[in-house]
Structures are given as structure tokens and as C-alpha cells.
Amino acid sequence: MPKRTYQPHRKRAKKKHGFLKRMSSSTGKNIINKRRRKGRHKLTKV
């Protein structure tokens, strides 16, 4: 039986989907701003 595909790691998740990673690119900033406008309680997953 093979391992499941999702093996969670907080550090990896932060590096890939964290707030600083989002803010480092213009498209990421767009995502953050869109979530702010929508009124999301959490702007990023981790």
C-alpha cells in the first residue's frame, strides 16, 4: 500500500503559501487584497 499524497509540514506550507511569500509577488499581493476586500478572517492558510 503506497503512502498518501498529502504529508503535511508546517514549515513547507509557510514557505509556499505563507503571508510573506504572498506579499513578495504582485499577484500574491492581489490575492491578499482580494481576501481583505471580501472580509476574510484569515488572509493566508498558514
Secondary structure, DSSP 8 states (H G I E B T S, - for coil): ----S----HHHHHHHHSHHHHHTSHHHHHHHHHHHHHT-S-SS--
